[in-house]
Amino acid sequence: VSLSVDLAVATATNTSFSKALPGLQLAVDSSSLGVFKTCARKYYYSIVLGAQGKAGNVHLHFGILLHEGREHYDHARASGADHQQALRAAVKHVLKATWSKDLGRPVWPDHYKPTNKSRYTLVRTLIWYLDQYEHDPFQTVLRTNGKPAIELSFSFDSGYASRTTGERFTLCGHIDRVATLNDVPYILDIKTTEYTLGVGFFKKFRPHNQFSLYSLAGQIELPVPTQGLIVDAAQVAVTFSRFERNIIPYDRAAVEEWHQDLGVWLDQLDGCASEQHWPMNDSACDNYGGCEFREICSKSPGSRDIWLSKLPKRVWDPLQRRGDI
Ligand code: SF4
């Protein structure tokens, strides 16, 4: 990677990065770690520099808005609204979030290939999902302040430190929802797919980077340790959305194994920053329908910075909190 990029400047507004070693992320969430595990170069582009591939990520966008809709629904119900009132609040939120006042029309990320995930299917999926779970046996936990336990931010010491600077690594993130069934607490998450639901779909959540971190957080950050995760899966097709729920158990041994491996990954993260080199994993370029940075990586190394500078940027800072555990 060319060193013409000033990493101190690139990460100046990102509080999750070290000031002592520019390019070293100290507060790590599952998204950052997941990208790093996939390809260190992709991590450099998307997390360190904050570049967004040309295609935009419609799947991420769809998922975030579905979660936000669910969040608005839960807040409304906790404030005394009935199902229909809360549903309207949720739909209103996603409609507003996908509307540009300036342009006077809906806005939706472009995508490199046709997808079932559109503004229309988002609203339909949200309504059908909330209708299906109107009488959910899993009851959202109410916190002591009376607010629902949704979008809970967590951050705790990882148990590891940078070999280069000695600074501690923090693990952080946001848990969707904590709910109980027969007084047993679980972490709930919504996952969307365009493919058929079934045993094969749920198998991919163990082992799973994000869920391992959530399980660790659930076991040490919550007053009562969680017993696993619940995945609410939504299949989004052109003409229908359908849902399936499954429990993904995570015992203590599985979480401990993930935490042990984490030390190796954080060492590599540290090494990349201290060497100012994030290697390409060219066997990951075709994952998930093709990497959004393929066009950049296909260019001659000396010209990549120019191409990168043309991409839209955002700051990925997992320390920006939402709710609190
Ligand atoms: S195109 Fe391949 S090498 Fe380049 S960032 Fe993506 S996964 Fe990594």
py3Dmol code that shows the C-alpha trace and the ligand (Angstrom):
import py3Dmol

protein = """\
ATOM      1  CA  VAL A   1       0.000   0.000   0.000  1.00  0.00           C
ATOM      2  CA  SER A   2       1.338   3.420  -0.882  1.00  0.00           C
ATOM      3  CA  LEU A   3       2.235   5.504   2.147  1.00  0.00           C
ATOM      4  CA  SER A   4       1.107   8.703   0.425  1.00  0.00           C
ATOM      5  CA  VAL A   5      -2.069   8.559   2.543  1.00  0.00           C
ATOM      6  CA  ASP A   6      -1.612  10.338   5.882  1.00  0.00           C
ATOM      7  CA  LEU A   7      -3.221   7.892   8.290  1.00  0.00           C
ATOM      8  CA  ALA A   8      -3.195  10.379  11.172  1.00  0.00           C
ATOM      9  CA  VAL A   9      -5.362  12.672   9.040  1.00  0.00           C
ATOM     10  CA  ALA A  10      -7.514   9.827   7.667  1.00  0.00           C
ATOM     11  CA  THR A  11      -8.427   8.647  11.188  1.00  0.00           C
ATOM     12  CA  ALA A  12      -8.360  12.032  12.962  1.00  0.00           C
ATOM     13  CA  THR A  13     -12.125  12.113  13.647  1.00  0.00           C
ATOM     14  CA  ASN A  14     -12.432   8.416  14.407  1.00  0.00           C
ATOM     15  CA  THR A  15     -12.267   7.924  18.185  1.00  0.00           C
ATOM     16  CA  SER A  16     -11.774   4.173  17.832  1.00  0.00           C
ATOM     17  CA  PHE A  17      -8.225   4.655  16.474  1.00  0.00           C
ATOM     18  CA  SER A  18      -4.942   5.082  18.340  1.00  0.00           C
ATOM     19  CA  LYS A  19      -3.339   8.508  18.317  1.00  0.00           C
ATOM     20  CA  ALA A  20       0.042   6.931  19.110  1.00  0.00           C
ATOM     21  CA  LEU A  21       0.032   4.632  16.076  1.00  0.00           C
ATOM     22  CA  PRO A  22      -2.079   5.966  13.172  1.00  0.00           C
ATOM     23  CA  GLY A  23      -3.964   3.138  11.477  1.00  0.00           C
ATOM     24  CA  LEU A  24      -4.271   1.049  14.651  1.00  0.00           C
ATOM     25  CA  GLN A  25      -7.880   0.533  15.692  1.00  0.00           C
ATOM     26  CA  LEU A  26      -8.162   0.072  19.450  1.00  0.00           C
ATOM     27  CA  ALA A  27     -11.945  -0.155  19.809  1.00  0.00           C
ATOM     28  CA  VAL A  28     -12.973  -3.072  17.656  1.00  0.00           C
ATOM     29  CA  ASP A  29     -16.499  -4.191  16.789  1.00  0.00           C
ATOM     30  CA  SER A  30     -17.631  -7.310  14.938  1.00  0.00           C
ATOM     31  CA  SER A  31     -17.904  -5.482  11.604  1.00  0.00           C
ATOM     32  CA  SER A  32     -14.316  -4.198  11.730  1.00  0.00           C
ATOM     33  CA  LEU A  33     -12.975  -7.541  12.903  1.00  0.00           C
ATOM     34  CA  GLY A  34     -15.048  -9.444  10.347  1.00  0.00           C
ATOM     35  CA  VAL A  35     -13.688  -7.370   7.458  1.00  0.00           C
ATOM     36  CA  PHE A  36     -10.146  -7.751   8.758  1.00  0.00           C
ATOM     37  CA  LYS A  37     -10.550 -11.535   8.978  1.00  0.00           C
ATOM     38  CA  THR A  38     -11.806 -11.564   5.363  1.00  0.00           C
ATOM     39  CA  CYS A  39      -9.088  -9.394   3.843  1.00  0.00           C
ATOM     40  CA  ALA A  40      -6.683  -6.993   5.544  1.00  0.00           C
ATOM     41  CA  ARG A  41      -6.624  -4.778   2.425  1.00  0.00           C
ATOM     42  CA  LYS A  42     -10.405  -4.529   2.416  1.00  0.00           C
ATOM     43  CA  TYR A  43     -10.240  -3.585   6.087  1.00  0.00           C
ATOM     44  CA  TYR A  44      -7.711  -0.855   5.266  1.00  0.00           C
ATOM     45  CA  TYR A  45      -9.922   0.602   2.550  1.00  0.00           C
ATOM     46  CA  SER A  46     -13.272   0.393   4.337  1.00  0.00           C
ATOM     47  CA  ILE A  47     -12.447   0.819   8.041  1.00  0.00           C
ATOM     48  CA  VAL A  48      -9.132   2.726   8.205  1.00  0.00           C
ATOM     49  CA  LEU A  49      -9.822   5.012   5.236  1.00  0.00           C
ATOM     50  CA  GLY A  50     -13.626   4.771   5.467  1.00  0.00           C
ATOM     51  CA  ALA A  51     -13.982   4.314   1.702  1.00  0.00           C
ATOM     52  CA  GLN A  52     -17.217   2.951   0.352  1.00  0.00           C
ATOM     53  CA  GLY A  53     -17.081   0.855  -2.804  1.00  0.00           C
ATOM     54  CA  LYS A  54     -18.925   2.274  -5.779  1.00  0.00           C
ATOM     55  CA  ALA A  55     -21.768  -0.188  -5.541  1.00  0.00           C
ATOM     56  CA  GLY A  56     -22.790   0.801  -2.031  1.00  0.00           C
ATOM     57  CA  ASN A  57     -24.011  -2.036   0.126  1.00  0.00           C
ATOM     58  CA  VAL A  58     -27.716  -2.483  -0.370  1.00  0.00           C
ATOM     59  CA  HIS A  59     -27.815  -5.499   1.951  1.00  0.00           C
ATOM     60  CA  LEU A  60     -26.279  -3.535   4.815  1.00  0.00           C
ATOM     61  CA  HIS A  61     -28.606  -0.606   4.107  1.00  0.00           C
ATOM     62  CA  PHE A  62     -31.680  -2.849   4.049  1.00  0.00           C
ATOM     63  CA  GLY A  63     -30.644  -4.599   7.270  1.00  0.00           C
ATOM     64  CA  ILE A  64     -29.928  -1.373   9.159  1.00  0.00           C
ATOM     65  CA  LEU A  65     -33.293   0.130   8.208  1.00  0.00           C
ATOM     66  CA  LEU A  66     -35.163  -3.038   9.144  1.00  0.00           C
ATOM     67  CA  HIS A  67     -33.460  -2.959  12.547  1.00  0.00           C
ATOM     68  CA  GLU A  68     -34.278   0.720  12.958  1.00  0.00           C
ATOM     69  CA  GLY A  69     -37.931   0.053  12.117  1.00  0.00           C
ATOM     70  CA  ARG A  70     -38.027  -2.687  14.745  1.00  0.00           C
ATOM     71  CA  GLU A  71     -36.373  -0.309  17.222  1.00  0.00           C
ATOM     72  CA  HIS A  72     -39.018   2.381  16.644  1.00  0.00           C
ATOM     73  CA  TYR A  73     -41.739  -0.227  17.063  1.00  0.00           C
ATOM     74  CA  ASP A  74     -40.317  -1.414  20.405  1.00  0.00           C
ATOM     75  CA  HIS A  75     -39.909   2.123  21.725  1.00  0.00           C
ATOM     76  CA  ALA A  76     -43.509   2.945  20.796  1.00  0.00           C
ATOM     77  CA  ARG A  77     -44.845  -0.224  22.450  1.00  0.00           C
ATOM     78  CA  ALA A  78     -42.808   0.491  25.601  1.00  0.00           C
ATOM     79  CA  SER A  79     -44.396   3.972  25.681  1.00  0.00           C
ATOM     80  CA  GLY A  80     -47.900   2.461  25.689  1.00  0.00           C
ATOM     81  CA  ALA A  81     -48.755   2.421  21.947  1.00  0.00           C
ATOM     82  CA  ASP A  82     -50.801  -0.502  20.631  1.00  0.00           C
ATOM     83  CA  HIS A  83     -49.583  -2.693  17.782  1.00  0.00           C
ATOM     84  CA  GLN A  84     -51.088  -0.601  14.970  1.00  0.00           C
ATOM     85  CA  GLN A  85     -49.803   2.698  16.382  1.00  0.00           C
ATOM     86  CA  ALA A  86     -46.301   1.274  16.867  1.00  0.00           C
ATOM     87  CA  LEU A  87     -46.381  -0.235  13.371  1.00  0.00           C
ATOM     88  CA  ARG A  88     -47.196   3.154  11.886  1.00  0.00           C
ATOM     89  CA  ALA A  89     -44.294   4.722  13.795  1.00  0.00           C
ATOM     90  CA  ALA A  90     -41.932   2.074  12.428  1.00  0.00           C
ATOM     91  CA  VAL A  91     -43.130   2.474   8.825  1.00  0.00           C
ATOM     92  CA  LYS A  92     -43.000   6.258   9.068  1.00  0.00           C
ATOM     93  CA  HIS A  93     -39.378   6.038  10.176  1.00  0.00           C
ATOM     94  CA  VAL A  94     -38.188   3.889   7.259  1.00  0.00           C
ATOM     95  CA  LEU A  95     -40.162   5.935   4.733  1.00  0.00           C
ATOM     96  CA  LYS A  96     -38.560   9.133   6.011  1.00  0.00           C
ATOM     97  CA  ALA A  97     -35.114   7.534   6.155  1.00  0.00           C
ATOM     98  CA  THR A  98     -35.362   6.572   2.473  1.00  0.00           C
ATOM     99  CA  TRP A  99     -36.691   9.921   1.258  1.00  0.00           C
ATOM    100  CA  SER A 100     -34.618  12.879   0.132  1.00  0.00           C
ATOM    101  CA  LYS A 101     -36.237  16.238   0.853  1.00  0.00           C
ATOM    102  CA  ASP A 102     -33.744  17.925  -1.446  1.00  0.00           C
ATOM    103  CA  LEU A 103     -34.435  15.634  -4.360  1.00  0.00           C
ATOM    104  CA  GLY A 104     -38.142  15.260  -3.613  1.00  0.00           C
ATOM    105  CA  ARG A 105     -37.979  11.521  -4.248  1.00  0.00           C
ATOM    106  CA  PRO A 106     -37.001   8.234  -2.590  1.00  0.00           C
ATOM    107  CA  VAL A 107     -33.294   7.408  -2.322  1.00  0.00           C
ATOM    108  CA  TRP A 108     -31.878   3.901  -2.427  1.00  0.00           C
ATOM    109  CA  PRO A 109     -28.303   2.649  -2.916  1.00  0.00           C
ATOM    110  CA  ASP A 110     -27.311   1.629  -6.401  1.00  0.00           C
ATOM    111  CA  HIS A 111     -26.264  -1.958  -6.695  1.00  0.00           C
ATOM    112  CA  TYR A 112     -24.028  -3.868  -8.990  1.00  0.00           C
ATOM    113  CA  LYS A 113     -26.626  -6.493  -9.754  1.00  0.00           C
ATOM    114  CA  PRO A 114     -30.418  -6.834  -9.518  1.00  0.00           C
ATOM    115  CA  THR A 115     -31.645  -7.455  -5.986  1.00  0.00           C
ATOM    116  CA  ASN A 116     -34.924  -8.142  -4.249  1.00  0.00           C
ATOM    117  CA  LYS A 117     -34.025  -5.556  -1.632  1.00  0.00           C
ATOM    118  CA  SER A 118     -35.814  -2.348  -2.533  1.00  0.00           C
ATOM    119  CA  ARG A 119     -37.613   0.386  -0.650  1.00  0.00           C
ATOM    120  CA  TYR A 120     -40.900  -1.345  -1.382  1.00  0.00           C
ATOM    121  CA  THR A 121     -39.774  -4.773  -0.147  1.00  0.00           C
ATOM    122  CA  LEU A 122     -38.259  -3.131   2.941  1.00  0.00           C
ATOM    123  CA  VAL A 123     -41.578  -1.607   4.002  1.00  0.00           C
ATOM    124  CA  ARG A 124     -43.456  -4.803   3.190  1.00  0.00           C
ATOM    125  CA  THR A 125     -40.947  -6.967   5.108  1.00  0.00           C
ATOM    126  CA  LEU A 126     -41.105  -4.678   8.131  1.00  0.00           C
ATOM    127  CA  ILE A 127     -44.914  -4.708   8.275  1.00  0.00           C
ATOM    128  CA  TRP A 128     -45.240  -8.446   7.766  1.00  0.00           C
ATOM    129  CA  TYR A 129     -42.482  -9.175  10.295  1.00  0.00           C
ATOM    130  CA  LEU A 130     -44.036  -7.025  13.004  1.00  0.00           C
ATOM    131  CA  ASP A 131     -47.481  -8.479  12.275  1.00  0.00           C
ATOM    132  CA  GLN A 132     -46.129 -12.021  12.518  1.00  0.00           C
ATOM    133  CA  TYR A 133     -44.545 -11.356  15.927  1.00  0.00           C
ATOM    134  CA  GLU A 134     -47.272  -9.119  17.354  1.00  0.00           C
ATOM    135  CA  HIS A 135     -47.824 -11.653  20.135  1.00  0.00           C
ATOM    136  CA  ASP A 136     -44.164 -12.618  20.499  1.00  0.00           C
ATOM    137  CA  PRO A 137     -43.498 -15.182  23.280  1.00  0.00           C
ATOM    138  CA  PHE A 138     -40.064 -13.558  23.643  1.00  0.00           C
ATOM    139  CA  GLN A 139     -40.675 -10.489  25.761  1.00  0.00           C
ATOM    140  CA  THR A 140     -38.302  -7.554  25.283  1.00  0.00           C
ATOM    141  CA  VAL A 141     -36.552  -6.869  28.592  1.00  0.00           C
ATOM    142  CA  LEU A 142     -37.428  -3.522  30.148  1.00  0.00           C
ATOM    143  CA  ARG A 143     -34.470  -1.758  31.723  1.00  0.00           C
ATOM    144  CA  THR A 144     -34.640  -0.095  35.115  1.00  0.00           C
ATOM    145  CA  ASN A 145     -35.313   3.263  33.398  1.00  0.00           C
ATOM    146  CA  GLY A 146     -38.403   1.742  31.750  1.00  0.00           C
ATOM    147  CA  LYS A 147     -36.873   1.747  28.275  1.00  0.00           C
ATOM    148  CA  PRO A 148     -36.783  -1.426  26.193  1.00  0.00           C
ATOM    149  CA  ALA A 149     -33.474  -3.313  26.001  1.00  0.00           C
ATOM    150  CA  ILE A 150     -32.871  -2.649  22.315  1.00  0.00           C
ATOM    151  CA  GLU A 151     -29.856  -1.342  20.389  1.00  0.00           C
ATOM    152  CA  LEU A 152     -27.727  -1.718  23.498  1.00  0.00           C
ATOM    153  CA  SER A 153     -24.212  -0.409  23.190  1.00  0.00           C
ATOM    154  CA  PHE A 154     -21.480  -2.343  24.951  1.00  0.00           C
ATOM    155  CA  SER A 155     -17.763  -1.827  25.338  1.00  0.00           C
ATOM    156  CA  PHE A 156     -15.351  -3.686  27.565  1.00  0.00           C
ATOM    157  CA  ASP A 157     -11.670  -4.484  27.823  1.00  0.00           C
ATOM    158  CA  SER A 158     -10.723  -7.302  25.450  1.00  0.00           C
ATOM    159  CA  GLY A 159      -8.029  -8.719  27.703  1.00  0.00           C
ATOM    160  CA  TYR A 160      -5.403  -7.899  25.045  1.00  0.00           C
ATOM    161  CA  ALA A 161      -3.041  -4.992  24.392  1.00  0.00           C
ATOM    162  CA  SER A 162      -1.076  -3.721  21.415  1.00  0.00           C
ATOM    163  CA  ARG A 163       2.472  -5.127  21.340  1.00  0.00           C
ATOM    164  CA  THR A 164       3.563  -1.909  19.622  1.00  0.00           C
ATOM    165  CA  THR A 165       2.080   0.834  21.793  1.00  0.00           C
ATOM    166  CA  GLY A 166       0.916  -1.040  24.905  1.00  0.00           C
ATOM    167  CA  GLU A 167      -2.581   0.440  24.522  1.00  0.00           C
ATOM    168  CA  ARG A 168      -5.492  -1.815  25.475  1.00  0.00           C
ATOM    169  CA  PHE A 169      -7.908  -3.166  22.884  1.00  0.00           C
ATOM    170  CA  THR A 170     -11.610  -2.652  23.620  1.00  0.00           C
ATOM    171  CA  LEU A 171     -14.418  -4.784  22.264  1.00  0.00           C
ATOM    172  CA  CYS A 172     -17.577  -2.902  21.438  1.00  0.00           C
ATOM    173  CA  GLY A 173     -20.787  -3.052  19.470  1.00  0.00           C
ATOM    174  CA  HIS A 174     -24.533  -2.821  19.589  1.00  0.00           C
ATOM    175  CA  ILE A 175     -26.855  -5.664  20.535  1.00  0.00           C
ATOM    176  CA  ASP A 176     -30.221  -5.559  18.744  1.00  0.00           C
ATOM    177  CA  ARG A 177     -32.537  -6.739  21.457  1.00  0.00           C
ATOM    178  CA  VAL A 178     -32.495  -8.712  24.691  1.00  0.00           C
ATOM    179  CA  ALA A 179     -35.641 -10.703  25.380  1.00  0.00           C
ATOM    180  CA  THR A 180     -36.664 -13.470  27.735  1.00  0.00           C
ATOM    181  CA  LEU A 181     -38.528 -16.717  27.276  1.00  0.00           C
ATOM    182  CA  ASN A 182     -39.550 -18.373  30.559  1.00  0.00           C
ATOM    183  CA  ASP A 183     -37.234 -15.917  32.354  1.00  0.00           C
ATOM    184  CA  VAL A 184     -34.194 -17.074  30.337  1.00  0.00           C
ATOM    185  CA  PRO A 185     -32.511 -14.140  28.543  1.00  0.00           C
ATOM    186  CA  TYR A 186     -31.491 -14.328  24.882  1.00  0.00           C
ATOM    187  CA  ILE A 187     -29.977 -11.894  22.402  1.00  0.00           C
ATOM    188  CA  LEU A 188     -32.201 -11.461  19.350  1.00  0.00           C
ATOM    189  CA  ASP A 189     -31.064 -10.396  15.923  1.00  0.00           C
ATOM    190  CA  ILE A 190     -32.773 -10.061  12.541  1.00  0.00           C
ATOM    191  CA  LYS A 191     -30.991 -11.404   9.478  1.00  0.00           C
ATOM    192  CA  THR A 192     -32.244 -10.949   5.934  1.00  0.00           C
ATOM    193  CA  THR A 193     -31.571 -13.037   2.873  1.00  0.00           C
ATOM    194  CA  GLU A 194     -32.791 -13.386  -0.676  1.00  0.00           C
ATOM    195  CA  TYR A 195     -32.384 -17.154  -0.461  1.00  0.00           C
ATOM    196  CA  THR A 196     -34.631 -19.913   0.860  1.00  0.00           C
ATOM    197  CA  LEU A 197     -34.707 -20.335   4.615  1.00  0.00           C
ATOM    198  CA  GLY A 198     -34.038 -23.664   6.247  1.00  0.00           C
ATOM    199  CA  VAL A 199     -31.508 -25.629   8.270  1.00  0.00           C
ATOM    200  CA  GLY A 200     -28.685 -24.599   5.919  1.00  0.00           C
ATOM    201  CA  PHE A 201     -29.361 -20.916   6.491  1.00  0.00           C
ATOM    202  CA  PHE A 202     -29.180 -21.163  10.279  1.00  0.00           C
ATOM    203  CA  LYS A 203     -26.073 -23.383  10.274  1.00  0.00           C
ATOM    204  CA  LYS A 204     -23.936 -20.440   9.237  1.00  0.00           C
ATOM    205  CA  PHE A 205     -24.411 -18.708  12.593  1.00  0.00           C
ATOM    206  CA  ARG A 206     -22.101 -21.065  14.479  1.00  0.00           C
ATOM    207  CA  PRO A 207     -19.237 -20.459  14.306  1.00  0.00           C
ATOM    208  CA  HIS A 208     -19.930 -16.802  13.551  1.00  0.00           C
ATOM    209  CA  ASN A 209     -17.764 -13.767  14.266  1.00  0.00           C
ATOM    210  CA  GLN A 210     -20.556 -11.338  15.198  1.00  0.00           C
ATOM    211  CA  PHE A 211     -22.538 -13.811  17.291  1.00  0.00           C
ATOM    212  CA  SER A 212     -19.447 -14.987  19.162  1.00  0.00           C
ATOM    213  CA  LEU A 213     -18.728 -11.396  20.185  1.00  0.00           C
ATOM    214  CA  TYR A 214     -22.373 -10.805  21.138  1.00  0.00           C
ATOM    215  CA  SER A 215     -22.351 -14.005  23.206  1.00  0.00           C
ATOM    216  CA  LEU A 216     -19.225 -12.833  24.996  1.00  0.00           C
ATOM    217  CA  ALA A 217     -20.849  -9.453  25.655  1.00  0.00           C
ATOM    218  CA  GLY A 218     -24.059 -11.160  26.783  1.00  0.00           C
ATOM    219  CA  GLN A 219     -22.154 -13.312  29.250  1.00  0.00           C
ATOM    220  CA  ILE A 220     -20.068 -10.608  30.872  1.00  0.00           C
ATOM    221  CA  GLU A 221     -21.978  -7.351  30.342  1.00  0.00           C
ATOM    222  CA  LEU A 222     -25.583  -8.248  31.152  1.00  0.00           C
ATOM    223  CA  PRO A 223     -26.866  -8.707  34.717  1.00  0.00           C
ATOM    224  CA  VAL A 224     -28.012 -12.244  33.839  1.00  0.00           C
ATOM    225  CA  PRO A 225     -25.811 -14.117  31.314  1.00  0.00           C
ATOM    226  CA  THR A 226     -27.603 -14.899  28.065  1.00  0.00           C
ATOM    227  CA  GLN A 227     -28.060 -18.522  27.002  1.00  0.00           C
ATOM    228  CA  GLY A 228     -27.640 -18.039  23.272  1.00  0.00           C
ATOM    229  CA  LEU A 229     -28.976 -16.091  20.370  1.00  0.00           C
ATOM    230  CA  ILE A 230     -32.255 -16.055  18.532  1.00  0.00           C
ATOM    231  CA  VAL A 231     -32.127 -15.368  14.820  1.00  0.00           C
ATOM    232  CA  ASP A 232     -35.243 -13.948  13.222  1.00  0.00           C
ATOM    233  CA  ALA A 233     -34.584 -14.694   9.576  1.00  0.00           C
ATOM    234  CA  ALA A 234     -36.438 -12.817   6.859  1.00  0.00           C
ATOM    235  CA  GLN A 235     -36.416 -14.137   3.325  1.00  0.00           C
ATOM    236  CA  VAL A 236     -37.020 -11.223   0.983  1.00  0.00           C
ATOM    237  CA  ALA A 237     -38.317 -12.180  -2.459  1.00  0.00           C
ATOM    238  CA  VAL A 238     -39.832  -9.997  -5.173  1.00  0.00           C
ATOM    239  CA  THR A 239     -43.413 -11.011  -4.409  1.00  0.00           C
ATOM    240  CA  PHE A 240     -43.227 -12.176  -0.773  1.00  0.00           C
ATOM    241  CA  SER A 241     -41.336 -12.012   2.506  1.00  0.00           C
ATOM    242  CA  ARG A 242     -41.350 -14.924   4.900  1.00  0.00           C
ATOM    243  CA  PHE A 243     -39.893 -15.479   8.323  1.00  0.00           C
ATOM    244  CA  GLU A 244     -38.376 -18.233  10.424  1.00  0.00           C
ATOM    245  CA  ARG A 245     -36.943 -18.188  13.932  1.00  0.00           C
ATOM    246  CA  ASN A 246     -34.189 -20.365  15.358  1.00  0.00           C
ATOM    247  CA  ILE A 247     -32.176 -20.615  18.567  1.00  0.00           C
ATOM    248  CA  ILE A 248     -28.379 -20.629  18.128  1.00  0.00           C
ATOM    249  CA  PRO A 249     -26.821 -21.946  21.351  1.00  0.00           C
ATOM    250  CA  TYR A 250     -23.460 -20.525  22.417  1.00  0.00           C
ATOM    251  CA  ASP A 251     -21.942 -22.192  25.464  1.00  0.00           C
ATOM    252  CA  ARG A 252     -19.096 -20.821  27.530  1.00  0.00           C
ATOM    253  CA  ALA A 253     -16.474 -23.078  25.901  1.00  0.00           C
ATOM    254  CA  ALA A 254     -17.344 -21.818  22.400  1.00  0.00           C
ATOM    255  CA  VAL A 255     -17.060 -18.222  23.520  1.00  0.00           C
ATOM    256  CA  GLU A 256     -13.728 -18.876  25.264  1.00  0.00           C
ATOM    257  CA  GLU A 257     -12.321 -20.475  22.119  1.00  0.00           C
ATOM    258  CA  TRP A 258     -13.339 -17.427  20.067  1.00  0.00           C
ATOM    259  CA  HIS A 259     -11.731 -15.134  22.625  1.00  0.00           C
ATOM    260  CA  GLN A 260      -8.460 -17.090  22.516  1.00  0.00           C
ATOM    261  CA  ASP A 261      -8.316 -16.765  18.721  1.00  0.00           C
ATOM    262  CA  LEU A 262      -9.120 -13.074  19.044  1.00  0.00           C
ATOM    263  CA  GLY A 263      -5.659 -12.498  20.552  1.00  0.00           C
ATOM    264  CA  VAL A 264      -4.061 -13.765  17.320  1.00  0.00           C
ATOM    265  CA  TRP A 265      -6.246 -11.539  15.145  1.00  0.00           C
ATOM    266  CA  LEU A 266      -5.557  -8.451  17.250  1.00  0.00           C
ATOM    267  CA  ASP A 267      -1.821  -9.157  16.989  1.00  0.00           C
ATOM    268  CA  GLN A 268      -2.169  -9.183  13.209  1.00  0.00           C
ATOM    269  CA  LEU A 269      -4.192  -5.950  13.318  1.00  0.00           C
ATOM    270  CA  ASP A 270      -1.394  -4.425  15.351  1.00  0.00           C
ATOM    271  CA  GLY A 271       1.259  -5.773  12.970  1.00  0.00           C
ATOM    272  CA  CYS A 272      -0.463  -4.319   9.880  1.00  0.00           C
ATOM    273  CA  ALA A 273      -0.656  -0.867  11.478  1.00  0.00           C
ATOM    274  CA  SER A 274       2.935  -0.896  12.712  1.00  0.00           C
ATOM    275  CA  GLU A 275       4.208  -2.097   9.293  1.00  0.00           C
ATOM    276  CA  GLN A 276       1.765   0.222   7.498  1.00  0.00           C
ATOM    277  CA  HIS A 277       0.936  -2.725   5.305  1.00  0.00           C
ATOM    278  CA  TRP A 278      -2.404  -4.471   4.911  1.00  0.00           C
ATOM    279  CA  PRO A 279      -1.947  -7.516   2.636  1.00  0.00           C
ATOM    280  CA  MET A 280      -4.438  -8.515  -0.053  1.00  0.00           C
ATOM    281  CA  ASN A 281      -6.310 -11.757   0.410  1.00  0.00           C
ATOM    282  CA  ASP A 282      -6.941 -12.453  -3.236  1.00  0.00           C
ATOM    283  CA  SER A 283      -8.867 -15.634  -2.477  1.00  0.00           C
ATOM    284  CA  ALA A 284     -11.651 -13.535  -0.897  1.00  0.00           C
ATOM    285  CA  CYS A 285     -12.361 -11.282  -3.892  1.00  0.00           C
ATOM    286  CA  ASP A 286     -15.362 -13.327  -5.051  1.00  0.00           C
ATOM    287  CA  ASN A 287     -16.994 -13.680  -1.634  1.00  0.00           C
ATOM    288  CA  TYR A 288     -20.555 -12.467  -1.158  1.00  0.00           C
ATOM    289  CA  GLY A 289     -21.145 -11.688  -4.810  1.00  0.00           C
ATOM    290  CA  GLY A 290     -17.785  -9.958  -5.317  1.00  0.00           C
ATOM    291  CA  CYS A 291     -15.792  -7.478  -3.255  1.00  0.00           C
ATOM    292  CA  GLU A 292     -16.807  -3.836  -3.641  1.00  0.00           C
ATOM    293  CA  PHE A 293     -13.112  -2.859  -3.984  1.00  0.00           C
ATOM    294  CA  ARG A 294     -12.304  -5.184  -6.853  1.00  0.00           C
ATOM    295  CA  GLU A 295     -12.039  -2.264  -9.256  1.00  0.00           C
ATOM    296  CA  ILE A 296      -9.480  -0.587  -6.991  1.00  0.00           C
ATOM    297  CA  CYS A 297      -7.403  -3.710  -6.470  1.00  0.00           C
ATOM    298  CA  SER A 298      -7.383  -4.441 -10.193  1.00  0.00           C
ATOM    299  CA  LYS A 299      -5.620  -1.107 -10.859  1.00  0.00           C
ATOM    300  CA  SER A 300      -1.876  -0.707 -10.897  1.00  0.00           C
ATOM    301  CA  PRO A 301      -0.615  -0.250  -7.274  1.00  0.00           C
ATOM    302  CA  GLY A 302       0.806   3.203  -7.996  1.00  0.00           C
ATOM    303  CA  SER A 303      -2.536   4.595  -9.167  1.00  0.00           C
ATOM    304  CA  ARG A 304      -4.811   3.156  -6.477  1.00  0.00           C
ATOM    305  CA  ASP A 305      -4.679   6.161  -4.142  1.00  0.00           C
ATOM    306  CA  ILE A 306      -6.067   8.375  -6.886  1.00  0.00           C
ATOM    307  CA  TRP A 307      -8.944   5.977  -7.522  1.00  0.00           C
ATOM    308  CA  LEU A 308      -9.571   5.596  -3.792  1.00  0.00           C
ATOM    309  CA  SER A 309      -9.756   9.358  -3.324  1.00  0.00           C
ATOM    310  CA  LYS A 310     -12.736   9.428  -5.686  1.00  0.00           C
ATOM    311  CA  LEU A 311     -14.819   7.043  -3.577  1.00  0.00           C
ATOM    312  CA  PRO A 312     -17.327   8.404  -1.033  1.00  0.00           C
ATOM    313  CA  LYS A 313     -16.075   8.258   2.567  1.00  0.00           C
ATOM    314  CA  ARG A 314     -17.686   7.682   5.920  1.00  0.00           C
ATOM    315  CA  VAL A 315     -16.266   7.300   9.426  1.00  0.00           C
ATOM    316  CA  TRP A 316     -16.784   3.809  10.861  1.00  0.00           C
ATOM    317  CA  ASP A 317     -16.534   4.499  14.578  1.00  0.00           C
ATOM    318  CA  PRO A 318     -18.015   1.725  16.734  1.00  0.00           C
ATOM    319  CA  LEU A 319     -17.594   3.862  19.864  1.00  0.00           C
ATOM    320  CA  GLN A 320     -20.477   6.084  18.779  1.00  0.00           C
ATOM    321  CA  ARG A 321     -23.044   4.781  21.192  1.00  0.00           C
ATOM    322  CA  ARG A 322     -26.748   4.178  20.670  1.00  0.00           C
ATOM    323  CA  GLY A 323     -28.381   2.852  23.836  1.00  0.00           C
ATOM    324  CA  ASP A 324     -26.574   1.581  26.917  1.00  0.00           C
ATOM    325  CA  ILE A 325     -26.391  -1.817  28.486  1.00  0.00           C
TER     326      ILE A 325
END
"""
ligand_1 = """\
8
SF4
S -10.731 -7.068 -4.153
Fe -9.856 -8.833 -3.069
S -7.806 -8.176 -2.386
Fe -8.978 -6.324 -2.929
S -9.872 -5.625 -1.012
Fe -11.393 -6.927 -2.012
S -11.044 -8.980 -1.174
Fe -9.239 -7.758 -0.713
"""
view = py3Dmol.view(width=600, height=400)
view.addModel(protein, "pdb")
view.setStyle({"model": 0}, {"cartoon": {"style": "trace"}})
view.addModel(ligand_1, "xyz")
view.setStyle({"model": 1}, {"stick": {}})
view.zoomTo()
view.show()
